[in-house]
Amino acid sequence: MKLLFHCCCAPCAAAPVESFSGKGITATLFWHNPNIHPSAEYLSRRDALFSFAKLKGLPLEAVDEYGLYSFLRELGGETEMGKRCGVCYRMRLERTAARAAELGFEAFGTSLLISPYQHHEEIVGIGNGLAARYGVEFLCNDLRPMFRESQARARALGLYMQKYCGCIFSEADGYAEKSKAGKQCQKR
């Protein structure tokens, strides 16, 4: 099976991509992540995935656009976590499904399905809907059991390891949690 595999980052892609070859799946990595901010973070993640593809000799398709404005436009002012995540998933998966159909791939998938921090069922629902719309199968394997292994492989390769999901709101949420934890420690 020819698969266009959307990759949110190298650490989430490492183990799944290597597992595909044993299952008769030929994966082409796909980079399209207008949600990742700020620009330094975008470049770090992009470069890590490009390095991973080169190290492993994997084909790579990329829509290399730093998408701050398009991402914020798509959100339409939505900042609530559950709602903004759905918009973000749809943006990236729709571009992946459309590109897979355009290039003649049999299926598309995403490394987002490896993360225990993402909304798995929502991703699967969006992917299945897009599969029907674009006439390309959505590979919706539950990759979460590979999460720690994939992180370890990326570390072993010296690839960039991010600290948040990618969007500017996630970064702000993480900062707020650290700040809150720091204040609690100071009270003791």
N, C-alpha and C positions, 0 to 999 in steps of 0.2 A: 504494500500500500504506500502510495506517495502522500506524505503528510506535510502541510505547512504548519509549523509549530510556533505559535506566538510565544515569545520569551519576554517576561517582565524583567528578568535579570539573569545573569550567569549562575548565581548560586541556586536558583530555583530550577534551572534548566539542566544542570549537570547530570544528575542521576537519571531522570526520565529519558533524556536523549540517548544515553548509553544503553538503557534497557530496551529501547525500540528496535535496535538492530537484531536482537535475539528473537524478536517477534515478527520479523519480516516487514518492518516498517522503515521506509527510507524517509528520514526527516530533513527538511530544509528549515533552518531557523528563520524566524521573522521578527524583526525589531520595529515596533510601532508603539511608542509610549509617550503620548503628548501630556500625560498626567504627571510626569516626573519633574519635580522642581526643587530647588532652583537650578539654574543652568549648569552649575558645577556638578551637582548630583546627577543630572541627566547625562553629562559627558562621562562621568565616572562609570555609570552603569552601562552606557552604550559601549564604551571602550572595553570594559570587562567582557561583555558578550562577544564583541568582535574578536578579542584575544582568544576567548574560549573556542569560538568557531575555527579560528586559524590553528590553534593547538590540536584540535581534534579532526581537522580536515573536513569540516562540515560546511555545506553550502549555506549561504546567508542572503536573505532578501531584507532590505531595510527601507523604511520610510523615515528618513533621518531629518525630522523637523522638530525643533524645540517648540512645543505647543502650548505655552502658557496662555496665550489669548484664546486659542481655539478651545482649550480645556475649560477655561472660565466661562466662555460663551455657552458651551454645551451644558455646563452646570446650571446656567440661568439663575445664579444667585443661591442655589441650593448648597448649604454647608453642613447639613445634618448627616452624620456618618453613614447610616444605612442607605439613605437616598442618594448621596453623592457617589457611593461605591457602585451602585447599579448603573448610573450614568457612565461612570468610568469604565466598567466592564464592557458595556455595550459599545462604547466608542472604539475600544481596542479590538474587540472580537468582531465587530461589523467590518472593520477594515481588513481583518485577517480573512474572514469568510469571503469577502468580495475579491480579495487578491488571490485566494485559493481557487475560486471559480474562474477568474480571469486567466490564471496560469495553467489550468487543467489539472490541479491536484485532486485526488480522490477524497481527501479529508483535511480538516483543520483541527487544531487543538491549542491548548494554552498551558503554560507552566504555572499559571495562577492556581490550577487545581492541585498543586503540591502544598500550598501554604495552609497551615491550620488556622491562620489569622484571617483568611479571606472567607467570603460567604459562598461556600461550595455549591449549595443547591441553587442559589441565584445564578451563579456562573453557568452551571449545567443547563438551567432553564433558558437563559439567554442564548447559549451556544446551540441548543436544540432548535430554538426558534429561528435563528439565523441559518442553520443547516437547511431547514425547510425552505426558507426564503431564497437562498442562493444555490440550492441543489447540490450541496457538498456535505458529506457526512461530518458530524462533529464527534471527534474522539474524546469521550468524556470519562476516561479512566480516573479512578480515585487514586491520585498520586501521593496523597498525604503520608502514607507509610514510609515513603522515601525521603521525607523532608530532612531529617537529621543527616542521613547519608549524603544527600545532595549538597548540604551546607559543608560537610566535611570534605567532600571532593573539591569544592570550590576553594576552600581554605588551603588544601594541599597543593593546588595549582597556583596559589598566590593571587587569586582574583579578588577584586574589590567586594567587600561585604557591607551592605547598606544597613542602616539603623532604623528605617521606617519604610512604609509601603511605597512611598514615592510622591504622593501629592502634598502640596503645601499645607493642607489642613491636617494631614497625618503628622507632618513634622511639627506643627504647632501643638497638636494634641500630645505628642511625645514630650515636647518641651514643658508643657503645663504639668504633666504627670511627674517629670523629674523635679520641677520646681516645687511642687506640692510635697513630694517625698523629702526633698532637702529641708523644707520648712518644718516637717514633722520631726526630722532628726535633730534639728536645732532646738526644738522644744524639750527634748529629753534631758 
